[in-house]
């Protein structure tokens, strides 16, 4: 039933885009701008920490109104069709909307906006965080430091020193702690949080299994994979890379009762081993965090390295390709 519904949805989306293609004059080398979002929350700020990558609901609606009005919005399944079917061509000035990690506000805040503007999107889910009330390491670290302003913290046991002057600035403490740990193991991250967090653990809630299943059944939403553990895959051994990716795929397939065809590299980090494992899994597209616009004539060659524009950092504009380096 689910697979049939998905085929019907994809067919309708292809028909919609092909109809628009007939009306508009197409270039054989059309651009594709893939927008990347994370959390959509009233706490969003550009100042520091993970909030600088978030957007407020009002900012997100403003972005989507521009994207819907100025771009030809397509799905990643449409991109796959362009790559795999020679008779299918992306429209001029095409765009895709994506979300990383799987924050619950994607359901509560972002989806209503997407529905108002009939804009499809892909949500890349980190399966180890399903149902987590506190979110990724970065959110927990930032919240803990913000709540412990000017309190004494000693974490020399895990190899990081925090001078007293830094403790007066959560932002500086966050940078000092997060940067080396970004490329460390889950164990090191847990050790840091065990020292920094007090009795109240705070963060941001993630999608749970029911949420993901509900979203996967929505006509506008495609579920993609973002790895099992939210770690840069490049720090893992080949065996760990395979386990991380395949565990994510199997978990999501069991939830949405369908194959997962799109992948986003956590932190945008990949190497030959990561790419080889992702590609061998049957994935059709993989996205990075490289801030570029890609063009349709190189999509087949670059389908495992599709760049994205961070909607939390760059202005959403139909002329975005004029001020960002492109292929």
Residue frames relative to the residue before (quaternion, step in Angstrom):
aa qw qx qy qz dx dy dz
X 1.0000 0.0000 0.0000 0.0000 0.00 0.00 0.00
X 0.6846 0.4857 -0.2834 0.4639 3.55 0.86 -1.02
X 0.6645 0.5030 -0.3122 0.4559 3.58 0.92 -0.88
X 0.6304 0.5291 -0.3287 0.4633 3.56 1.06 -0.79
X 0.6553 0.5077 -0.3066 0.4677 3.57 0.97 -0.90
X 0.6475 0.5210 -0.3210 0.4542 3.57 1.02 -0.81
X 0.6479 0.5120 -0.3205 0.4642 3.58 1.01 -0.84
X 0.6416 0.5152 -0.3230 0.4675 3.56 1.01 -0.82
X 0.6469 0.5215 -0.3175 0.4569 3.59 0.96 -0.92
X 0.6759 0.4919 -0.2974 0.4613 3.57 0.90 -0.95
X 0.6348 0.5335 -0.3263 0.4537 3.55 1.05 -0.78
X 0.6571 0.5034 -0.3064 0.4701 3.56 0.99 -0.87
X 0.6460 0.5146 -0.3235 0.4618 3.57 1.00 -0.81
X 0.6421 0.5141 -0.3238 0.4674 3.58 1.00 -0.79
X 0.6383 0.5247 -0.3208 0.4629 3.56 1.01 -0.85
X 0.6373 0.5354 -0.3205 0.4522 3.56 1.00 -0.89
X 0.6999 0.4601 -0.2750 0.4720 3.57 0.84 -0.95
X 0.6526 0.5152 -0.3209 0.4536 3.58 0.98 -0.80
X 0.6170 0.5319 -0.3404 0.4696 3.58 1.10 -0.69
X 0.6574 0.4934 -0.3022 0.4827 3.55 0.96 -0.90
X 0.6166 0.5554 -0.3311 0.4492 3.55 1.12 -0.72
X 0.6461 0.5217 -0.3197 0.4563 3.59 1.02 -0.79
X 0.6718 0.5007 -0.2913 0.4617 3.55 1.02 -0.84
X 0.7532 0.3587 -0.2006 0.5135 3.56 0.92 -0.92
X 0.4397 -0.6498 0.5359 0.3117 3.53 -1.21 0.47
X 0.2362 -0.8194 0.5149 0.0880 3.53 -0.73 1.12
X 0.3374 -0.6964 0.5933 0.2216 3.50 -1.25 0.62
X 0.5023 -0.6485 0.4638 0.3348 3.63 -0.99 0.69
X 0.7450 0.2803 -0.1856 0.5762 3.59 1.24 -0.27
X 0.0665 0.8220 -0.5580 0.0928 3.56 0.45 1.22
X 0.4718 -0.6796 0.4911 0.2726 3.54 -1.21 0.58
X 0.1490 -0.7489 0.6372 0.1044 3.54 -1.26 0.54
X 0.0820 -0.7787 0.6219 0.0113 3.56 -0.70 1.16
X 0.1172 -0.7895 0.6010 0.0425 3.57 -0.63 1.15
X 0.2091 -0.7962 0.5607 0.0892 3.57 -0.58 1.18
X 0.1949 -0.7858 0.5822 0.0741 3.54 -1.00 0.92
X 0.0162 -0.7741 0.6328 -0.0075 3.55 -0.97 0.95
X 0.2689 -0.7229 0.6075 0.1901 3.53 -1.33 0.31
X 0.8194 -0.0933 0.1018 0.5563 3.59 -0.39 -1.21
X 0.1932 -0.7346 0.6388 0.1226 3.56 -1.19 0.71
X 0.2471 0.7956 -0.4893 0.2580 3.55 -0.07 1.32
X 0.5699 -0.5934 0.4486 0.3492 3.55 -1.19 0.55
X 0.6163 0.5570 -0.3382 0.4422 3.59 1.23 -0.37
X 0.4221 0.7415 -0.4511 0.2618 3.59 1.25 -0.16
X 0.1094 0.7629 -0.6306 0.0915 3.53 -1.05 0.85
X 0.4307 -0.6937 0.5121 0.2667 3.57 -1.11 0.60
X 0.4790 0.7407 -0.4033 0.2435 3.58 1.25 -0.23
X 0.7915 -0.2282 0.1933 0.5329 3.62 0.64 -1.02
X 0.7824 0.3658 -0.2471 0.4394 3.50 -1.36 0.15
X 0.7694 -0.3533 0.2459 0.4720 3.58 -1.25 -0.28
X 0.5624 0.6219 -0.3901 0.3804 3.61 1.19 -0.39
X 0.5876 0.5806 -0.3860 0.4106 3.60 1.14 -0.40
X 0.6760 0.4441 -0.2941 0.5091 3.58 1.26 -0.26
X 0.5941 0.5577 -0.3623 0.4525 3.59 1.28 -0.06
X 0.2160 -0.7412 0.6143 0.1631 3.55 -1.34 0.23
X 0.4933 -0.6240 0.5027 0.3385 3.55 -1.17 0.50
X 0.6528 -0.5011 0.3716 0.4297 3.62 -1.17 0.34
X 0.6497 0.5153 -0.3237 0.4556 3.60 0.99 -0.79
X 0.6513 0.5014 -0.3127 0.4761 3.58 0.98 -0.83
X 0.6491 0.5193 -0.3241 0.4517 3.55 0.97 -0.83
X 0.6569 0.5014 -0.3230 0.4612 3.59 0.92 -0.82
X 0.6244 0.5290 -0.3404 0.4629 3.58 1.02 -0.73
X 0.6449 0.5172 -0.3151 0.4662 3.58 0.99 -0.84
X 0.6941 0.4807 -0.2869 0.4526 3.56 0.80 -1.02
X 0.6132 0.5410 -0.3606 0.4486 3.61 1.02 -0.64
X 0.6522 0.4908 -0.3072 0.4892 3.58 1.07 -0.75
X 0.6564 0.5165 -0.3112 0.4534 3.57 0.89 -0.94
X 0.6790 0.4915 -0.2911 0.4612 3.59 0.92 -0.91
X 0.7272 0.4582 -0.2404 0.4510 3.56 1.03 -0.79
X 0.7939 0.3485 -0.1483 0.4757 3.56 1.03 -0.78
X 0.7354 0.3533 -0.2133 0.5375 3.59 1.21 -0.39
X 0.3972 -0.6250 0.5967 0.3092 3.52 -1.35 0.23
X 0.1820 -0.8312 0.5189 0.0820 3.56 -0.06 1.32
X 0.0444 -0.7913 0.6095 -0.0196 3.55 -0.84 1.06
X 0.4846 -0.6360 0.5039 0.3268 3.58 -1.29 -0.03
X 0.6119 -0.5280 0.4191 0.4137 3.56 -1.26 0.18
X 0.5644 0.5574 -0.3904 0.4674 3.59 1.21 -0.37
X 0.6072 0.5297 -0.3449 0.4814 3.60 1.12 -0.65
X 0.6297 0.5256 -0.3268 0.4695 3.57 1.02 -0.83
X 0.6380 0.5227 -0.3203 0.4661 3.58 0.99 -0.84
X 0.6469 0.5169 -0.3145 0.4642 3.57 1.00 -0.82
X 0.6198 0.5346 -0.3367 0.4656 3.57 1.03 -0.77
X 0.6748 0.4924 -0.2874 0.4685 3.56 1.00 -0.86
X 0.7986 0.3727 -0.1601 0.4446 3.55 0.84 -1.01
X 0.7582 0.3109 -0.1763 0.5453 3.60 1.17 -0.42
X 0.3842 -0.7720 0.4598 0.2120 3.55 -0.40 1.23
X 0.6663 0.5128 -0.3139 0.4411 3.60 1.13 -0.55
X 0.6597 0.4790 -0.3139 0.4865 3.58 1.25 -0.18
X 0.0432 -0.8026 0.5947 -0.0165 3.57 -0.85 1.00
X 0.4709 -0.6641 0.4988 0.2975 3.57 -0.94 0.84
X 0.5116 -0.6378 0.4705 0.3318 3.59 -1.08 0.63
X 0.6332 -0.5006 0.4145 0.4202 3.55 -1.25 0.25
X 0.8483 0.1278 -0.0981 0.5043 3.54 -1.20 0.64
X 0.1836 0.8113 -0.5263 0.1764 3.55 0.90 0.98
X 0.0698 -0.7881 0.6108 0.0311 3.56 -1.20 0.58
X 0.1362 -0.7442 0.6484 0.0846 3.52 -1.29 0.58
X 0.2410 -0.7522 0.5975 0.1383 3.59 -1.08 0.77
X 0.0058 0.8087 -0.5870 0.0381 3.58 -0.85 1.00
X 0.1808 -0.7483 0.6275 0.1163 3.54 -1.33 0.45
X 0.2631 -0.7666 0.5657 0.1517 3.57 -1.00 0.82
X 0.8115 0.3552 -0.2651 0.3808 3.51 -1.41 0.46
X 0.3496 -0.7566 0.4919 0.2517 3.62 0.82 -0.91
X 0.1457 0.7966 -0.5650 0.1580 3.57 0.78 1.05
X 0.5563 -0.6347 0.4174 0.3368 3.57 -1.04 0.75
X 0.6053 0.5613 -0.3715 0.4250 3.59 1.13 -0.49
X 0.4704 0.6275 -0.4623 0.4137 3.60 1.25 -0.01
X 0.6781 0.4560 -0.2658 0.5115 3.56 1.12 -0.73
X 0.7719 0.4099 -0.2109 0.4378 3.57 0.72 -1.05
X 0.7829 0.3172 -0.1579 0.5114 3.59 1.02 -0.74
X 0.7460 0.4286 -0.2406 0.4492 3.59 0.79 -0.99
X 0.6535 0.5577 -0.3357 0.3864 3.59 0.83 -0.93
X 0.6486 0.5086 -0.3553 0.4408 3.67 0.83 -0.75
X 0.6360 0.5113 -0.3278 0.4760 3.59 1.07 -0.67
X 0.6386 0.5203 -0.3212 0.4672 3.58 0.93 -0.86
X 0.6478 0.5205 -0.3139 0.4592 3.57 1.01 -0.81
X 0.6457 0.5363 -0.3312 0.4310 3.59 0.94 -0.85
X 0.7758 0.3228 -0.1641 0.5168 3.57 1.03 -0.78
X 0.3875 -0.7473 0.4564 0.2882 3.61 1.33 0.10
X 0.3724 0.7192 -0.4877 0.3259 3.56 0.98 0.94
X 0.3165 -0.7542 0.5420 0.1931 3.61 -0.69 1.04
X 0.0530 -0.8018 0.5950 0.0171 3.58 -1.19 0.46
X 0.2997 -0.7112 0.6028 0.2026 3.52 -1.33 0.39
X 0.1607 -0.7739 0.6079 0.0763 3.56 -0.95 0.94
X 0.2136 -0.7774 0.5835 0.0978 3.56 -0.60 1.19
X 0.1795 -0.8365 0.5163 0.0388 3.57 -0.49 1.25
X 0.2652 -0.7084 0.6340 0.1606 3.55 -1.08 0.88
X 0.3365 -0.8174 0.4279 0.1883 3.57 -0.22 1.26
X 0.6097 0.5571 -0.3658 0.4290 3.62 1.06 -0.54
X 0.6946 0.4654 -0.2612 0.4823 3.59 1.22 -0.46
X 0.3755 0.7405 -0.4887 0.2680 3.61 1.22 0.05
X 0.8401 0.1410 -0.1330 0.5065 3.56 -0.78 1.06
X 0.4534 0.6841 -0.4537 0.3473 3.60 1.28 0.03
X 0.3427 -0.7681 0.5103 0.1795 3.59 -0.85 0.97
X 0.7376 0.4351 -0.2175 0.4683 3.57 1.25 -0.27
X 0.4481 -0.7499 0.4058 0.2686 3.56 1.24 -0.22
X 0.7731 -0.3594 0.2552 0.4561 3.56 -1.33 -0.21
X 0.7391 -0.4263 0.3141 0.4164 3.53 -1.35 0.33
X 0.6630 0.5399 -0.3195 0.4085 3.59 0.85 -0.96
X 0.6744 0.4846 -0.3047 0.4664 3.60 0.92 -0.84
X 0.6580 0.5040 -0.3162 0.4615 3.59 0.95 -0.82
X 0.6497 0.5166 -0.3149 0.4604 3.57 0.97 -0.85
X 0.6828 0.4943 -0.2929 0.4513 3.58 0.83 -0.98
X 0.6598 0.5007 -0.3105 0.4664 3.59 0.92 -0.88
X 0.6504 0.5218 -0.3226 0.4479 3.60 0.94 -0.85
X 0.6815 0.4822 -0.2906 0.4675 3.58 0.91 -0.88
X 0.6354 0.5257 -0.3332 0.4571 3.59 1.03 -0.76
X 0.6986 0.4687 -0.2654 0.4710 3.59 1.07 -0.73
X 0.7358 0.3807 -0.2226 0.5139 3.58 1.23 -0.35
X 0.1207 0.8343 -0.5253 0.1162 3.53 1.10 0.71
X 0.8640 0.0491 -0.1048 0.4900 3.53 -0.91 1.16
X 0.4937 0.6154 -0.4659 0.4007 3.59 1.20 0.31
X 0.5337 -0.6370 0.4548 0.3201 3.55 -1.11 0.68
X 0.0102 0.7808 -0.6231 0.0443 3.55 -0.87 1.03
X 0.0549 -0.7896 0.6109 0.0151 3.58 -0.77 1.01
X 0.0598 0.8123 -0.5754 0.0743 3.55 -0.54 1.14
X 0.2225 0.8077 -0.5151 0.1813 3.56 1.13 0.61
X 0.5614 0.6275 -0.3806 0.3823 3.60 1.19 -0.51
X 0.7402 0.3460 -0.2222 0.5320 3.58 1.15 -0.47
X 0.6554 -0.5951 0.2916 0.3623 3.55 1.16 0.57
X 0.6500 0.4581 -0.3385 0.5031 3.61 1.16 0.45
X 0.1867 -0.7835 0.5851 0.0948 3.57 -0.83 1.00
X 0.1252 -0.7769 0.6139 0.0623 3.57 -1.01 0.87
X 0.3129 -0.7479 0.5519 0.1953 3.61 -0.40 1.13
X 0.6386 -0.5521 0.3692 0.3887 3.58 -1.13 0.63
X 0.6245 0.5661 -0.3486 0.4098 3.59 1.00 -0.76
X 0.6393 0.5364 -0.3274 0.4432 3.57 1.06 -0.70
X 0.6165 0.5908 -0.3499 0.3854 3.57 1.04 -0.73
X 0.6164 0.5414 -0.3515 0.4509 3.58 1.20 -0.35
X 0.7365 0.3242 -0.1994 0.5592 3.56 1.27 -0.19
X 0.3374 -0.7530 0.5275 0.2021 3.63 -0.34 1.18
X 0.6234 0.5600 -0.3406 0.4263 3.57 1.04 -0.76
X 0.6827 0.4736 -0.2846 0.4781 3.58 0.89 -0.93
X 0.6403 0.5168 -0.3235 0.4672 3.57 1.00 -0.80
X 0.6257 0.5422 -0.3282 0.4547 3.57 1.02 -0.82
X 0.6725 0.4905 -0.3011 0.4652 3.58 0.85 -0.93
X 0.6545 0.5276 -0.3094 0.4445 3.56 0.96 -0.87
X 0.7379 0.4211 -0.2255 0.4768 3.56 0.96 -0.86
X 0.7110 0.5038 -0.2784 0.4040 3.54 0.86 -0.93
X 0.6570 0.5753 -0.3442 0.3448 3.57 0.80 -0.94
X 0.7248 0.3918 -0.2870 0.4887 3.65 0.71 -0.86
X 0.6593 0.5206 -0.3118 0.4439 3.57 1.08 -0.70
X 0.4919 0.6715 -0.4252 0.3554 3.58 1.20 -0.46
X 0.7722 0.3228 -0.1650 0.5218 3.55 0.98 -0.82
X 0.5418 0.6162 -0.4010 0.4074 3.58 1.23 0.37
X 0.6732 -0.5165 0.3687 0.3797 3.54 -1.37 0.11
X 0.6698 -0.4643 0.3878 0.4306 3.55 -1.34 0.15
X 0.6109 0.5676 -0.3505 0.4263 3.59 1.06 -0.72
X 0.6651 0.4890 -0.3103 0.4715 3.60 0.88 -0.89
X 0.6365 0.5256 -0.3313 0.4570 3.59 0.97 -0.79
X 0.6569 0.5110 -0.3096 0.4599 3.57 0.94 -0.89
X 0.6288 0.5332 -0.3333 0.4574 3.58 1.04 -0.74
X 0.6388 0.5192 -0.3196 0.4693 3.59 0.97 -0.86
X 0.6927 0.4752 -0.2860 0.4610 3.58 0.81 -0.99
X 0.6192 0.5661 -0.3434 0.4221 3.58 1.03 -0.72
X 0.6985 0.4385 -0.2567 0.5038 3.57 1.16 -0.60
X 0.7244 0.4675 -0.2502 0.4405 3.58 0.88 -0.97
X 0.6880 0.4788 -0.2983 0.4565 3.60 0.92 -0.84
X 0.3214 -0.7115 0.5848 0.2202 3.55 -1.12 0.71
X 0.7893 -0.3148 0.2074 0.4846 3.59 -1.18 -0.41
X 0.7047 0.4025 -0.2571 0.5246 3.60 1.21 -0.35
X 0.1592 -0.7853 0.5942 0.0693 3.56 -0.50 1.20
X 0.0422 -0.8008 0.5971 -0.0202 3.53 -0.80 1.07
X 0.1702 0.7732 -0.6009 0.1101 3.54 -1.25 0.32
X 0.5074 -0.6044 0.4730 0.3918 3.55 -0.87 -0.93
X 0.4956 -0.7021 0.4334 0.2713 3.57 -0.86 0.99
X 0.2958 -0.7476 0.5751 0.1513 3.52 -1.19 0.73
X 0.6437 -0.4943 0.4111 0.4151 3.56 -1.29 0.27
X 0.2625 -0.7362 0.5929 0.1939 3.57 -1.11 0.63
X 0.7509 -0.4038 0.2605 0.4530 3.57 -1.28 0.08
X 0.6597 0.5024 -0.3150 0.4617 3.61 0.91 -0.87
X 0.6238 0.5424 -0.3370 0.4507 3.58 1.04 -0.78
X 0.6737 0.4986 -0.2979 0.4570 3.58 0.88 -0.97
X 0.6478 0.5072 -0.3228 0.4679 3.57 0.96 -0.83
X 0.6440 0.5208 -0.3143 0.4641 3.57 0.98 -0.86
X 0.6721 0.4924 -0.2971 0.4665 3.56 0.90 -0.88
X 0.6466 0.5375 -0.3285 0.4302 3.58 0.97 -0.82
X 0.6796 0.4809 -0.2802 0.4780 3.58 1.19 -0.53
X 0.5434 0.6157 -0.3980 0.4089 3.57 1.30 -0.11
X 0.5440 -0.6693 0.4040 0.3048 3.57 -0.89 0.95
X 0.7044 0.4679 -0.2731 0.4586 3.61 1.13 -0.50
X 0.7303 0.4774 -0.2166 0.4380 3.58 1.17 -0.50
X 0.1096 -0.7398 0.6613 0.0573 3.50 -1.14 0.86
X 0.2864 -0.7543 0.5663 0.1682 3.59 -0.94 0.88
X 0.0775 -0.7866 0.6124 0.0172 3.55 -0.88 1.04
X 0.5054 -0.6549 0.4833 0.2864 3.56 -1.33 0.20
X 0.1040 -0.7931 0.5995 0.0286 3.56 -1.12 0.78
X 0.6659 -0.4861 0.2866 0.4880 3.55 1.23 0.55
X 0.5439 -0.6048 0.4615 0.3541 3.56 -1.26 0.30
X 0.7586 0.2200 -0.1230 0.6008 3.59 0.70 -1.07
X 0.4008 -0.7062 0.5265 0.2519 3.58 -1.01 0.81
X 0.3557 0.7012 -0.5166 0.3391 3.52 0.37 1.38
X 0.5450 -0.5577 0.4791 0.4029 3.60 -1.16 0.39
X 0.4216 -0.7397 0.4602 0.2516 3.59 -0.55 1.11
X 0.5942 0.6103 -0.3581 0.3824 3.59 1.15 -0.50
X 0.6349 0.5182 -0.3499 0.4538 3.64 1.18 -0.25
X 0.6221 0.5694 -0.3235 0.4290 3.59 1.30 -0.19
X 0.5419 -0.5748 0.4924 0.3654 3.54 -1.28 0.36
X 0.6865 -0.4689 0.3412 0.4387 3.58 -1.24 0.29
X 0.6554 0.5114 -0.3092 0.4619 3.58 0.98 -0.85
X 0.6685 0.4942 -0.2978 0.4693 3.58 0.96 -0.86
X 0.5979 0.5557 -0.3549 0.4558 3.58 1.07 -0.72
X 0.6792 0.4959 -0.2869 0.4586 3.56 0.86 -1.00
X 0.6597 0.5040 -0.3102 0.4632 3.59 0.92 -0.89
X 0.6506 0.5328 -0.3128 0.4415 3.59 0.93 -0.91
X 0.7176 0.4541 -0.2531 0.4635 3.55 0.79 -1.05
X 0.7072 0.4712 -0.2818 0.4455 3.58 0.79 -0.99
X 0.5999 0.5420 -0.3628 0.4634 3.60 1.09 -0.66
X 0.6386 0.5245 -0.3187 0.4642 3.58 0.99 -0.85
X 0.6710 0.5055 -0.3025 0.4502 3.59 0.84 -0.96
X 0.6803 0.4940 -0.2968 0.4529 3.58 0.86 -0.96
X 0.6457 0.5272 -0.3200 0.4502 3.57 0.98 -0.86
X 0.6933 0.4730 -0.2808 0.4656 3.57 0.84 -0.95
X 0.6305 0.5345 -0.3412 0.4475 3.59 0.98 -0.77
X 0.6493 0.5096 -0.3125 0.4701 3.58 1.02 -0.77
X 0.6703 0.5000 -0.2987 0.4598 3.58 1.08 -0.70
X 0.8003 0.3128 -0.1547 0.4875 3.57 0.70 -1.08
X 0.3433 -0.7772 0.4627 0.2531 3.57 1.38 -0.11
X 0.6734 0.3964 -0.2999 0.5472 3.52 1.04 0.85
X 0.5893 -0.5717 0.4265 0.3796 3.56 -1.19 0.44
X 0.3394 -0.6995 0.5899 0.2180 3.55 -1.21 0.60
X 0.1359 -0.8472 0.5132 0.0200 3.58 -0.64 1.12
X 0.7499 0.3428 -0.1958 0.5309 3.59 1.24 -0.11
X 0.1079 -0.8108 0.5752 -0.0117 3.55 -0.96 0.97
X 0.1413 -0.7531 0.6362 0.0900 3.55 -1.21 0.68
X 0.4059 -0.7175 0.5106 0.2445 3.58 -0.78 1.03
X 0.4366 -0.6821 0.5080 0.2933 3.65 -0.71 0.97
X 0.8309 0.0804 -0.1310 0.5348 3.56 -0.86 1.06
X 0.5240 -0.6429 0.4057 0.3840 3.58 1.24 0.14
X 0.5081 0.6853 -0.3932 0.3429 3.60 1.28 0.15
X 0.1843 0.7683 -0.5974 0.1375 3.57 -0.81 1.01
X 0.0701 -0.7495 0.6540 0.0746 3.53 -1.34 0.35
X 0.7662 -0.3602 0.2309 0.4795 3.59 -1.21 -0.13
X 0.6584 0.5178 -0.3172 0.4446 3.58 0.96 -0.85
X 0.6474 0.5095 -0.3133 0.4723 3.58 1.00 -0.84
X 0.6675 0.5012 -0.3017 0.4607 3.56 0.84 -0.98
X 0.6490 0.5324 -0.3192 0.4399 3.59 0.93 -0.91
X 0.6766 0.4939 -0.2924 0.4613 3.58 0.93 -0.90
X 0.6562 0.5079 -0.3072 0.4659 3.58 0.94 -0.89
X 0.6870 0.4913 -0.2880 0.4514 3.55 0.86 -0.96
X 0.6557 0.5230 -0.3113 0.4468 3.59 1.02 -0.80
X 0.6148 0.5728 -0.3417 0.4209 3.58 1.21 -0.44
X 0.5598 -0.6155 0.3850 0.3995 3.58 1.26 -0.22
X 0.3589 0.7422 -0.4848 0.2920 3.57 1.29 0.19
X 0.3779 -0.7458 0.5090 0.2047 3.59 -0.97 0.88
X 0.8060 0.0285 -0.0018 0.5912 3.60 1.01 -0.77
X 0.0777 -0.7554 0.6469 0.0703 3.54 -1.26 0.54
X 0.2109 -0.7985 0.5557 0.0957 3.55 -0.96 0.89
X 0.2943 -0.7419 0.5848 0.1449 3.52 -1.22 0.69
X 0.4891 -0.6190 0.4984 0.3595 3.56 -1.28 -0.39
X 0.3589 0.7316 -0.4951 0.3014 3.57 1.22 0.40
X 0.3491 -0.7789 0.4901 0.1768 3.59 -0.68 1.12
X 0.3846 0.6995 -0.5054 0.3276 3.52 0.25 1.32
X 0.3637 -0.6439 0.6121 0.2801 3.50 -1.40 0.16
X 0.2233 -0.7759 0.5767 0.1247 3.58 -0.94 0.85
X 0.3215 -0.7521 0.5430 0.1902 3.58 -1.19 0.46
X 0.6554 -0.5961 0.3170 0.3386 3.50 -1.09 0.86
X 0.6714 0.5302 -0.3174 0.4092 3.59 1.01 -0.68
X 0.7205 0.3742 -0.2611 0.5222 3.62 1.23 -0.12
X 0.3838 0.7613 -0.4606 0.2469 3.59 1.27 0.03
X 0.6464 0.5218 -0.3425 0.4388 3.60 0.90 -0.82
X 0.6829 0.4813 -0.2807 0.4724 3.58 0.93 -0.87
X 0.7906 0.3265 -0.1402 0.4987 3.57 0.96 -0.89
X 0.3082 0.8064 -0.4728 0.1764 3.61 1.20 0.27
X 0.6805 0.4631 -0.2973 0.4838 3.61 1.17 -0.39
X 0.7467 0.3258 -0.1903 0.5478 3.60 1.31 -0.03
X 0.1831 0.8203 -0.5264 0.1282 3.60 1.00 0.72
X 0.3448 -0.7604 0.5122 0.2014 3.62 -0.66 1.05
X 0.1621 -0.7824 0.5945 0.0905 3.55 -1.27 0.41
X 0.3689 -0.6922 0.5802 0.2195 3.52 -1.26 0.63
X 0.3668 -0.7357 0.5272 0.2153 3.59 -0.74 1.05
X 0.3503 -0.7746 0.4951 0.1796 3.56 -0.44 1.26
X 0.6394 0.5277 -0.3264 0.4541 3.57 1.22 -0.36
X 0.7554 0.3823 -0.1949 0.4953 3.58 1.23 -0.37
X 0.7721 0.2907 -0.1615 0.5415 3.59 1.09 -0.64
X 0.5296 -0.6213 0.4570 0.3531 3.59 -1.07 0.61
X 0.3979 -0.6931 0.5447 0.2542 3.56 -1.01 0.81
X 0.1974 0.7838 -0.5528 0.2025 3.53 -0.49 1.22
X 0.5047 -0.6424 0.4722 0.3311 3.61 -1.04 0.68
X 0.6813 0.4518 -0.2834 0.5013 3.58 1.27 -0.25
X 0.2668 0.8094 -0.4924 0.1766 3.56 1.27 0.32
X 0.6356 0.5527 -0.3412 0.4173 3.58 1.05 -0.71
X 0.6015 0.5844 -0.3669 0.4025 3.61 1.16 -0.33
X 0.7857 0.2866 -0.1821 0.5171 3.61 1.10 -0.49
X 0.6513 0.4215 -0.3418 0.5305 3.57 1.25 0.30
X 0.5283 -0.6195 0.4655 0.3471 3.56 -1.00 0.76
X 0.0791 -0.8136 0.5760 0.0016 3.58 -0.98 0.80
X 0.6131 -0.5334 0.4300 0.3933 3.50 -1.35 0.24
